[in-house]
Amino acid sequence: KNLDKEAISQLSINCVIFGFHEKTLKVVVNRVPIGNSTIVVLPGGFIKQTEDLTDAVERIVKESTGLQKILFKQFAVFGDASRSFGAEFGALAEQLEDKQALKWFSNRFLSICYLALVDYNKIELRPSQFMETAEWLPVDKARVLAMDHADILKSARETLLKELPYTPIASNMLPPKFTLPELHALVEAIIGREIDRPNFRRKVLGTNLLVKI
């Protein structure tokens, strides 16, 4: 009820949290109930007037997923002049009791977007007082995301692709000890296509980034 006073108007945060499980690249999402409907979104929220940006990211992630102490990197700002979701929320208007909230969410918003890579097996998603559920969604099912969150997810994956040759992504998304087939499957999931196994093995071992055990 105090959102219009406590939050910075028309500015929001969205977080893309990638994990890898069963040869599938996945992302954390929230299912948000609105009346009899449910929308699927990336974790996100608003920045308080008296809050540092990094503190806002940590708070939003904790509130929407239960996760803490995750290292995030800013990767994009979504802020086209036409970026408004009044029509989408208008379709749910009858189910929103608070018409002031509908007006708030119908504004044009600039979203600062953050990216994180986590070890799927080491984190536990938990519903919070603000969100009904926090769960993993395969990235190839991004079409179910509301608003332009599928575009945000696409941008995050493109950022991942650009950094793949230069940063040890596997150290974030795999356990300390892993097999080359596991690494091969992770890279294929990020790229979105099959890659030749012998060539991959030769190139990876040639980087001297890994220690063979």
N, C-alpha and C positions, 0 to 999 in steps of 0.2 A: 504493500500500500504506500510505502514511502519511497518507492523506486525513483520517481521523478525528481525527488529532492536529494536523495542520497547518492545516486549514480550520475556519472558524467553523461550528459544527454547525447544520444546518437553515436555512442562509441561502445564497442563490445570486444570480447575476446573469444576465439575458438581454438581448441586444442586437438591436434591429430596425434593419437598415441598408437604407434604400430607395434605389433607383436607377430611372432611366427610360430605356427602350430600345425602339425600333421600336414606339412608341405604346403601350407596355405598362409598367405599374408593377410593379417587381420587388423582391424582397427576398433578402438573402444567407442561405443555409442551409448546414448541414453534414450530410453523410451519414455516420452512425457505424455501423461494422460491429460486430455482436454475434453471434459464432458464424457461423451460416449466414444470419443475418438482417441487415437494415440498417434503421435508423430515421433519419428526417429531422427535424432540430431547428433552432431558431434558435441562433446562436452564444451560448454561455453557459459558466458555470463557477462556481467557488467562491472565496470570499474568504479569504485566508490570515490567520491570527491576528495577524500583525505587519504587515499590509499596509493602506495607505490605500485607501479605496473607489475613488477615481479611478485609482489605480495598478492596482487589480484589473481595472477595466474595460479599460484600455489593454492589460494583459497578456493577458486573455482574448480580446480581439479579435485581437491579434497571433498568439496561439497557434492560433486557430480559423480565421482567414481570411488571415493574412499581412499585414493592413492595419495601418498606423500613422498617428499624428497626425490622427485623425478627431475632430471636435468632436461630443460626445454631450450629449443633454439627458435628464434623468430624467423619465419621464412617468407611471409607475404602479408600484404594489407589488401583487403577487398573493400573497395570504396567507390565503385562507379556511381555516377549521379543518379542513375535509374535503380540503384539497389534498394528496393523496398519490397516488402512482402505483404502489403495491405490486402491484396486480392486473395492470397493464400490464407491469411488469418481471417479475412472477411467471410470465407466459406465456413469457418468455425464459429462465426459471431454468435449464433444462437446458443452455442454451448459455453460461451464465455460469459459468466455472470458479471464480471467487472468490465464495463465498456471502456473505462479509462485505460485499462491494461491493453485492450484491443487497439486503442488509439496510439499508445506508447509503442507497441510492437509493429505498428504499421508505418512508423517513421523510416526515413532513410538512415541506415546504420553503416558506419565504417567498422570493419572487423580486423583486429590485429591477430594474425594466425601464428600459432606455435606448433612445433614438431618435436616428438619424443620417440625414442626407440627403447623398448623394454624386453626383458626376458619373460616370455609368456608364463613360464613355469614358476616364476619367483614372485608373482604378484597376485593379489586376491582382490577382485572387484567387489565392492559392497554398495548396496543401495543406501541413500542418505535421506535426510529429512526433506530434501528438495527434489529428489528424483526417485521415480518408482523403481527403475532398474538401471544397472550399468552392465553392459555385456559386450562380448566380442562379435564383430560382424566381418565376414570375409569381404575384402575390398572389391571383389567382382560383383557384389550385391549392393554397390553404392547407390544404385537407382532408387532404393527405398528411402534415402535420406531426404529430409524436408528442406525447403528454401533452396539456397545454392550450395548446400554443404557437400554435395557430390562434386562440385567444381573445386571447393576447398581441398577435398580429399585428393582429387586429381592433381592439383598443384603441389600438394605435399609429396605425392608419389614421384612426380617429375623432379622435385628437389632431391629426393632420395636417389633417383637414377643419376643425376648429375654428380652427386658426391660419392657414388659407389666405387669409382676407380681410385679415389684419393683418401678415403677415410676407412678405418677398420670397423665397418658397420656390424660385422659378425660378432665382435666383442660385446655389443650391446644386446643382440637378439638371440645369441646362442650361449650355452653354458661355457665355462672356461675350456673344457675339453669336448671336442666335437669331431665328427668324421668328415672327410671330404665330400661324401655323398650328401650329408646334411647341409654343408655349405653350398654345394651345387644346387640343391633344392631351394635354399633360401634365395640365392641370386636369381634363379629362374622365376620364383614367385615375385620378386621385385621388378624384374624386367618384363614379365608377362609372356614369355615365350621359352621354348626349349633351347638349350645351348649344348654344343658338342662336349661330351664328358672328357675325352682324352685331352682336347685342347684346353679346356678349363683347368684340368688338373695341372698341366704343364705351366700354364700362365700363373696360376695361384702359387705354386711351389717356387716359381721363378721370382716372385716379389720379395721373398725373404721376410714376409710379414708374419708367417706362421712358424711354429716350432713343431717339428715332426716328433711324435712320441710312440 
